[in-house]
Amino acid sequence: MWGDSPCIACVDMNAFFAAVEQYDDKSLRQRPVAVINGQRGSCIITASYEARAYGIHTGMRLYEALQKCPHLLVRPSRAQRYAQVSQQIMNILYELTPDIEVFSVDEAFLDFTAMYRRPSAYNIAQSIQQKITECVGLPASVGIATNKTVAKYAAKYRKPQGITVISPERTQAVIAPLALSEICGIGPGIQRFLARYGATRCADVARLPVNILSKRFGAQGRQIWLMCQGKDPQKI
């Protein structure tokens, strides 16, 4: 049961820039599309899921992508258009709850704690997806959990257009076996430091004395230690 625990949703748009290009140009739909960094860009900044099926990913050089998929459809990024659509999406989310943290152009956290007992957590996620699809025609994945760290992981778990709800009683069991790279905010440098102590998964970090992390990283270290237990002290 959810009890009195917080109810946090993470909304993560799917291949956002490429999805906007496919929405605006019907000829691109269900085809491999890559968005590059400007008119003469040489780097992929996002790829449609059809392109990802060929092994194309963010950060890949364009020439490499074309080797993997010669019929790849390449489009230059349109920052102004993406910002416009992003604002539309955030306006939609503000209609659902005023308690929002915009995390990036295509991602946001929503706090439904004050009203989640009326619809179920899964129904909340469905309503978010439906509202976005109806208003802007784009796919989104939604994760719901008791905090931002776990909700963000949940949103990425069943991409594209997935819904994942991690209830309070399942949180530790889900987080414990995860590699540290799965947790937002634990970058390669922190991972290398923790590997010195044999900690490569969340459960390993949770077993360490907190002062190992706090001495090295200060308040951030304590936060990481809590995140690896499925607890996130950061509020929306």
N, C-alpha and C positions, 0 to 999 in steps of 0.2 A: 504494500500500500504506500501511496505517496506521503500520507500524513501531512505534517506541517512543513515539509522540506520545500525549498525554493523550486520554481518551475521556470527554467531558462531555455529558450529556443535559440538556435543558431540557424540563420538563413544564409545559404551559400549558393549563389547563382552558378549554373553549370556552363563551363567554357564560355564565360560571359561575353567577351569581345566577339568571339566567333559566332555565338548565338545571335548577337545583335546583327551581325553581317548576314546571317542566314535569314533572319526575320525580315530585314530590309530588302533583300534580294532573293526572291523565291527560287531562282535558278541555282542557288547555293545549297538549298535544303537537302538533307540526307546525302551530302557529298563531302569529301575531305577538304576542309578549309583551314588555312593558316593565316593568322594576322601577324604582320611584321612591324618592326619599329620604324614607321615612316615610309614615305614614297620610295626611297631607295634603301630601305632597311635590309639587313643581312641576318637578322636574328628573329626567331619565332617568339612572340610574346604570349600567344595562346593558340590552341588548335582545337578544332571541333572533335567530337568523339569519333566521328568517321575517320578523321586523320589520325587520331591516337591509336586506332586499330592497326595502323602501319608502323607504330613505334615512334611517331612524331610527338614531341613534347616541348613544353616551354623551355627556352634557353638554347634550343638546338639551332645550329646554323642552317640558313635556308638551303644552301647547296647540299647539305647532308639530308635534309628533309626531302628534297626533290629526287635524291638518289633512292630513297626508300619508297617514295610515291611520286612518280613522274607526272601523274595527272592531278597533283595537288593544286588546288585553287588558292592563289595567294592574294591577300588584300592588305593594303596599308592601314595602319591604325588610324582611328578617327576619335581622338580624345574628347572632343566637344560632344559628339553624338553619344559616346558611352556615358559621359557625365550627365547628359540630359536624361537618358534612360535610367541611370542610377538614381537620380533625384525622383523620378516617377515611382520607382520601386520603394524608396525610403518613405515617400509620402503615403503609399499604400500601407506600409508597416505601421506608421504612426496612427493610422486609423484603427489598427487592431489593439495597440497599447501605447501609451505615452512613454513608457519606460524602455527606451531604446539606446543602444550604443552602436553607432555606425563604425564598423571595424575597418572597412575598406570600401572601394567603389562598388564591390559586388558581394559584400558580406555584412551582416549585422546581427547583434544579439538583442533579444526581446525578453523582458521579464513579465511572465504571466502569473506570478505568484499570487497576486491579489484576486485573480479571477479564474484560476485554472480548475477549480472544483466544479464549475458548471459544465463545460465540455471536458471530455477526456484529453489527455496529453496528445494522443494520436489524432483526435479530431481537430485539435488546435493546429497541428502540423498540416493536416489535410486542408484546412481552411486557408492557411497561409499560401500553400501551393496553388490552390484554386484561384485565390484572389489575384496573385501575381500573373498566372496564366491568362485569366480573363482580362486583366487591365493592360498588360504589356506583351502577352503572347510568348513569354520566355520560360524555360524550365528552371526549377530551383530544387535543391535538396534541403531538407530540414532535419536537424537533430534536436532532441529535447532531453534534458538531464537536469541535475540539481545545481550545476554551476557551468561557467563558461568553458573551462577546459574540456570537460566531458561532452558538453553539447557540441563543441567544435569538432571533436573527434567523431561524434555520432553523425554530424552533417556530412562528413566525408566518407562515411562507412559504406553507404549504398548509392554512390553517385553512378550515373546521373539520375536525377529526379527521384531520389529515394527519400524514405522516411525511416528514421531510427529513433526509438525512444528507449532510453536507459534509465530504469527506475532506481530509486535510492538504494534498494536492497541488492541490486545487481552491480552497482557502481564499482566497488572494489574488485569484484571478480572480473569485470570487463577490463579495468585499467591495469591491474597487476601484471599480466603477461606481456603487455605492450612494449615494444622496443622504444627507447627514449626518443628516437626520431619521429615517432608518431605523435608526440606531444608538442603542441604549438608553444614556442618560447624556449625550447631546449635545443639550442643550435649545436653545430659540430664542436665548437670550442668547449662548451659545457660537457658534451658527451665524452670528449677525450679526457677531461679532468675526472669525470666519474668512472671511466673505464679503468683508471689507476686503482680504484677500490673494488674492481670486479663488478661494477654496477652498469649493466647494459640494458636492463629492463626496469620498468616502474617498481616492481616488487623489490628489486635489489636496492634501489634508492630509498624506498620506504624503510628498509631494515637498517640503513646507515644512521649513526647519530646525527642529529640535525646540525650540530656545531661544525661538522666537516664541511657542510655546504655554506653555512652562515659565515664562517671565518673566511672563506674564499670569495663568496659572492654577496655577502651582506644580507639585506632584506630579501633580495631576489633569491638567494639560496634557500631561505626558509620557505618562500613561496613555491619553489621547485619541489622541495621535499613534500609539501602538502599536496601539490598537484599530482605527484606520483602515488598518492594515497586516494586519489579521486576527490580531493578537497581543493577548492580554489577560493582563496580569501578575497579576490577581487570582486567588487560589486559593479553592477550596471549603474 
